Amino acid sequence: MPHATQHADAAADATSAELDTALRGGPFHVALRAAISARGLPLQRVQHHLSRYGVKVGVTSLSYWQQGARRPQRPESLRAVRALEEILHLPEESLIRLLAEPDGGENGTTAGQSAGRSYRSLLEASGILEQLLGELECPVDGGLHTLGHHERVRIGSRRELLGRESQHIVRAHRDGVDRFVAVHHGDPGCAPERMTVHALENCRAGRVRSHHDTGVLVAELFFDTRLRAGDTFLFRYAVEDGTADVSREYVRGFGVAGGQYALQVRFAENALPVRCHRFTQHSAAAPRGGRQELPLSGRHRSVHLVEPRVRSGMVGIGWDWE
């Protein structure tokens, strides 16, 4: 049976290569799925192995994790991920570091955040985010796909992140959707309890929750109507920040592929950077790529980028001060 053996070896090599690629670049759910597939373990066996490590995780949760429908973020879940690295014979922290990639949250995007932070601090923020979303009783699936998202970021005279305005175009993929949960992750040293959220168009503000140490803020935005599956909707809101020190970049994370994304950063007249650039990143732990210098508009003191169709990962604009 030499041909069968060769085919089996080729398949094993392909599976191993897929796993190596997923572990390097993520996202987490793809890497987890590839690792479980490479070991040939059904989820019931994975659950059994976890129980031997003193970790209780349901088969449904494991299925959600490898589908990308939910992310392990609570302390017990993070213990499970570390145990999975041993059970699946993976390098230490190869899975846990991928969780630093921004989560899609309820609606497929997260707010700008400093990718210069360590993935451990981003993991902490991810855990807090899950808690805050839980307080707002957010479902795993918010029922919306993003067709377009345009952001305008303002940098103030103290070189601080003054605030941002977001306009979303979404389509409901189930009946009854009547809200969006906005997430803002401020720069290091920010005070989210001093930030304010303004509903600007076709929405009204609801509950707001924040966590000082991680700089995470979440806010409900209610629509004037309940959408039916297939309905589109456009709304606009703003977050006033201005609570941190010098800002050097603005990053947007995408948990899943989506529609168009445009980002504009505008600077105060008396605080102009010496150079600006765009960049991309597969995850917070991955190296940055796609660097491209961006010319600063003299009249409008702004730079921008446009992604016709976003991919899972991160994209942002950075700038250098004198």
C-alpha positions as CSV (number, residue, x, y, z in Angstrom):
1,M,0.0,0.0,0.0
2,P,2.8,2.5,-0.8
3,H,0.4,5.0,-2.5
4,A,-2.0,5.0,0.5
5,T,1.0,5.6,2.8
6,Q,2.2,8.4,0.7
7,H,-1.2,10.0,0.6
8,A,-1.4,9.7,4.4
9,D,2.0,11.3,4.9
10,A,1.1,14.1,2.5
11,A,-2.1,14.7,4.4
12,A,-0.3,14.7,7.7
13,D,2.3,17.2,6.4
14,A,-0.5,19.5,5.1
15,T,-2.2,19.3,8.5
16,S,1.0,20.1,10.3
17,A,1.7,23.0,8.0
18,E,-1.8,24.4,8.5
19,L,-1.3,24.2,12.3
20,D,2.1,25.9,12.2
21,T,0.6,28.8,10.1
22,A,-2.4,29.1,12.4
23,L,-0.2,29.2,15.6
24,R,2.0,31.9,14.1
25,G,-0.7,34.2,12.8
26,G,-4.0,33.2,14.4
27,P,-6.8,33.9,14.8
28,F,-7.3,31.9,18.0
29,H,-10.3,29.9,16.9
30,V,-8.5,28.8,13.7
31,A,-5.4,27.7,15.6
32,L,-7.5,25.8,18.2
33,R,-9.5,24.0,15.5
34,A,-6.3,23.1,13.6
35,A,-4.6,21.8,16.8
36,I,-7.6,19.6,17.7
37,S,-7.8,18.3,14.2
38,A,-4.1,17.6,14.1
39,R,-4.4,15.4,17.2
40,G,-7.6,13.7,15.9
41,L,-9.4,14.2,19.2
42,P,-13.2,14.5,19.4
43,L,-14.4,17.3,21.7
44,Q,-15.7,14.8,24.2
45,R,-12.1,13.5,24.6
46,V,-10.7,17.0,24.9
47,Q,-13.3,17.7,27.6
48,H,-12.2,14.5,29.4
49,H,-8.6,15.5,29.3
50,L,-9.4,18.9,30.7
51,S,-11.3,17.4,33.6
52,R,-8.1,15.5,34.5
53,Y,-6.4,18.9,34.8
54,G,-9.2,20.0,37.2
55,V,-10.8,22.3,34.6
56,K,-14.5,22.1,33.7
57,V,-15.4,23.2,30.3
58,G,-18.5,22.0,28.4
59,V,-18.4,20.5,24.9
60,T,-20.6,23.3,23.7
61,S,-18.1,25.9,24.9
62,L,-15.3,24.1,23.2
63,S,-17.3,24.0,20.0
64,Y,-18.0,27.8,20.3
65,W,-14.3,28.5,20.9
66,Q,-13.1,26.6,17.7
67,Q,-15.9,28.2,15.6
68,G,-15.0,31.7,16.8
69,A,-18.5,32.3,18.1
70,R,-17.2,32.8,21.7
71,R,-13.7,33.4,23.2
72,P,-12.3,32.0,26.4
73,Q,-11.7,35.1,28.6
74,R,-12.8,34.3,32.2
75,P,-10.0,33.1,34.5
76,E,-11.3,29.5,34.5
77,S,-11.4,29.6,30.7
78,L,-7.8,30.9,30.5
79,R,-6.7,28.0,32.7
80,A,-8.4,25.7,30.2
81,V,-6.5,27.2,27.3
82,R,-3.2,26.7,29.1
83,A,-4.2,23.1,29.8
84,L,-5.1,22.7,26.1
85,E,-1.6,23.7,25.1
86,E,-0.3,20.7,27.1
87,I,-3.1,18.3,26.0
88,L,-2.6,19.2,22.3
89,H,1.2,19.1,22.6
90,L,1.6,22.8,21.6
91,P,4.4,25.2,22.5
92,E,3.9,27.0,25.8
93,E,1.6,30.1,25.4
94,S,1.2,29.5,21.7
95,L,-2.6,29.6,22.1
96,I,-2.9,32.0,25.0
97,R,-1.0,34.7,23.2
98,L,-3.5,34.6,20.3
99,L,-6.2,35.7,22.6
100,A,-4.6,39.2,22.6
101,E,-6.0,39.6,19.1
102,P,-9.0,41.9,19.5
103,D,-12.3,40.1,19.8
104,G,-15.2,40.8,17.6
105,G,-17.3,41.4,20.7
106,E,-21.0,41.7,20.0
107,N,-20.9,43.2,16.6
108,G,-17.7,42.3,15.0
109,T,-15.4,45.2,15.9
110,T,-13.6,46.6,18.8
111,A,-12.6,50.2,19.5
112,G,-9.2,51.7,19.0
113,Q,-6.5,50.6,21.4
114,S,-2.8,50.7,21.8
115,A,-1.2,47.7,20.2
116,G,2.0,48.6,22.0
117,R,0.7,47.1,25.1
118,S,1.8,43.6,26.0
119,Y,-0.6,40.7,25.1
120,R,-0.9,40.0,28.8
121,S,-2.4,43.4,29.4
122,L,-4.7,43.0,26.4
123,L,-5.8,39.7,27.8
124,E,-6.7,41.4,31.1
125,A,-8.6,44.0,29.1
126,S,-10.4,41.2,27.2
127,G,-11.5,39.6,30.4
128,I,-12.8,42.9,31.7
129,L,-14.6,43.5,28.4
130,E,-16.4,40.2,28.7
131,Q,-17.5,41.1,32.2
132,L,-18.8,44.5,31.2
133,L,-20.7,43.0,28.2
134,G,-22.1,40.5,30.6
135,E,-23.5,43.3,32.8
136,L,-25.3,44.6,29.7
137,E,-26.6,41.2,29.0
138,C,-25.1,41.1,25.5
139,P,-25.8,37.9,23.5
140,V,-22.9,36.1,21.9
141,D,-24.3,37.1,18.5
142,G,-25.4,40.7,18.3
143,G,-27.3,39.9,15.1
144,L,-25.5,42.5,12.9
145,H,-23.0,42.4,10.1
146,T,-21.0,45.5,9.4
147,L,-21.2,46.7,5.8
148,G,-19.3,50.0,6.4
149,H,-17.6,51.7,9.3
150,H,-16.1,55.2,9.1
151,E,-14.1,56.6,12.0
152,R,-12.8,60.2,12.7
153,V,-10.3,60.5,15.4
154,R,-9.2,63.9,16.9
155,I,-5.8,64.5,18.5
156,G,-5.7,67.6,20.7
157,S,-3.2,70.4,21.4
158,R,-1.7,68.3,24.2
159,R,-1.1,65.5,21.7
160,E,-3.9,63.5,23.5
161,L,-6.7,61.5,22.0
162,L,-9.5,64.0,22.3
163,G,-12.2,61.6,21.0
164,R,-13.6,59.8,18.0
165,E,-16.8,59.7,16.0
166,S,-18.0,56.5,14.4
167,Q,-20.6,56.0,11.6
168,H,-21.8,52.4,11.1
169,I,-23.8,50.9,8.2
170,V,-25.0,47.4,9.4
171,R,-27.3,44.7,8.2
172,A,-29.3,42.5,10.5
173,H,-29.1,38.8,10.0
174,R,-31.9,37.9,12.4
175,D,-35.2,39.5,13.5
176,G,-35.6,41.7,16.5
177,V,-32.2,43.5,16.7
178,D,-32.6,46.9,18.3
179,R,-29.2,47.9,19.6
180,F,-25.4,48.1,19.1
181,V,-22.8,47.9,21.9
182,A,-19.9,50.3,21.3
183,V,-16.5,49.5,22.8
184,H,-13.8,52.1,23.5
185,H,-10.3,51.2,24.8
186,G,-8.4,54.3,25.7
187,D,-4.7,55.1,25.7
188,P,-2.6,54.1,28.8
189,G,-3.4,56.3,31.7
190,C,-6.9,57.2,30.6
191,A,-9.9,57.6,32.9
192,P,-12.9,56.0,31.2
193,E,-15.2,57.1,34.0
194,R,-14.6,60.7,32.8
195,M,-15.4,59.9,29.2
196,T,-18.8,60.6,27.7
197,V,-20.7,58.9,24.9
198,H,-23.0,60.9,22.6
199,A,-25.7,59.3,20.3
200,L,-25.5,61.6,17.2
201,E,-27.8,60.0,14.6
202,N,-30.5,57.3,14.5
203,C,-29.8,56.0,17.9
204,R,-30.0,56.9,21.6
205,A,-27.6,56.2,24.4
206,G,-28.4,53.6,27.0
207,R,-26.3,52.1,29.8
208,V,-22.6,52.8,30.0
209,R,-20.0,50.6,31.9
210,S,-16.3,51.2,32.3
211,H,-13.2,49.8,34.1
212,H,-10.5,52.3,35.2
213,D,-7.4,50.1,35.3
214,T,-7.8,48.7,31.8
215,G,-9.3,51.8,30.2
216,V,-12.2,49.9,28.7
217,L,-15.6,51.5,28.2
218,V,-18.8,49.9,26.7
219,A,-22.0,51.7,25.9
220,E,-25.4,50.7,24.6
221,L,-26.8,52.5,21.6
222,F,-30.5,51.8,21.0
223,F,-32.1,52.0,17.6
224,D,-35.5,53.6,17.0
225,T,-36.8,50.4,15.5
226,R,-36.5,46.7,15.7
227,L,-34.7,45.4,12.6
228,R,-35.8,42.4,10.6
229,A,-33.4,40.0,9.0
230,G,-32.0,41.6,5.9
231,D,-32.7,45.2,7.1
232,T,-29.9,47.7,6.8
233,F,-29.4,50.6,9.3
234,L,-27.1,53.6,9.6
235,F,-26.2,55.2,12.9
236,R,-23.6,57.5,14.3
237,Y,-22.1,58.1,17.8
238,A,-19.1,59.8,19.4
239,V,-16.9,59.1,22.4
240,E,-15.3,62.1,24.1
241,D,-12.0,61.1,25.8
242,G,-9.2,63.5,26.4
243,T,-8.2,61.8,29.6
244,A,-4.8,60.3,28.8
245,D,-1.3,61.6,28.0
246,V,0.4,61.7,24.6
247,S,-1.2,59.5,22.0
248,R,1.0,57.9,19.3
249,E,-1.4,55.6,17.4
250,Y,-4.9,54.5,16.8
251,V,-5.7,50.9,16.2
252,R,-8.9,49.1,15.2
253,G,-9.3,45.4,15.7
254,F,-11.6,43.1,13.7
255,G,-12.5,39.7,15.0
256,V,-14.1,38.6,11.7
257,A,-13.9,39.8,8.1
258,G,-16.3,42.5,7.2
259,G,-17.2,45.4,5.0
260,Q,-15.4,48.7,4.3
261,Y,-13.4,50.5,7.0
262,A,-12.1,54.1,6.8
263,L,-10.1,55.8,9.4
264,Q,-9.2,59.5,9.5
265,V,-6.9,61.0,12.2
266,R,-7.0,64.8,12.5
267,F,-4.4,66.8,14.5
268,A,-4.6,70.2,16.3
269,E,-3.0,73.1,14.4
270,N,-0.4,73.6,17.1
271,A,0.4,69.8,17.5
272,L,1.4,68.3,14.2
273,P,3.4,65.1,14.0
274,V,6.6,64.9,11.9
275,R,5.5,61.7,10.1
276,C,2.6,59.3,9.9
277,H,2.2,55.7,8.7
278,R,-0.4,53.0,8.4
279,F,0.2,49.4,9.5
280,T,-1.5,46.0,9.8
281,Q,-1.1,43.2,12.3
282,H,-2.5,39.6,12.4
283,S,-2.7,39.8,16.2
284,A,-1.3,41.9,19.1
285,A,1.5,39.3,19.6
286,A,2.4,39.1,15.9
287,P,4.9,41.4,14.1
288,R,3.5,44.4,12.3
289,G,3.5,44.6,8.5
290,G,2.0,46.5,5.7
291,R,3.7,49.7,6.7
292,Q,3.1,52.6,4.4
293,E,3.9,56.3,4.9
294,L,0.9,58.6,4.9
295,P,1.1,62.2,3.7
296,L,-0.3,64.8,6.2
297,S,-2.8,67.1,4.6
298,G,-1.5,70.6,5.2
299,R,-4.9,72.4,5.0
300,H,-6.9,69.8,7.0
301,R,-4.1,68.5,9.1
302,S,-5.3,64.9,8.7
303,V,-4.3,61.5,7.4
304,H,-6.5,58.5,6.5
305,L,-6.6,54.9,5.4
306,V,-9.3,52.9,3.6
307,E,-9.8,49.1,3.8
308,P,-12.3,48.1,1.0
309,R,-12.9,44.8,2.9
310,V,-11.4,44.2,6.3
311,R,-9.8,40.9,7.3
312,S,-9.5,39.4,10.8
313,G,-6.7,41.2,12.6
314,M,-5.7,44.8,13.2
315,V,-5.2,47.9,11.2
316,G,-4.1,51.3,12.4
317,I,-2.3,54.6,11.9
318,G,0.8,55.6,13.9
319,W,2.6,58.9,14.1
320,D,5.9,60.3,15.4
321,W,6.2,63.6,17.4
322,E,9.4,65.7,17.4
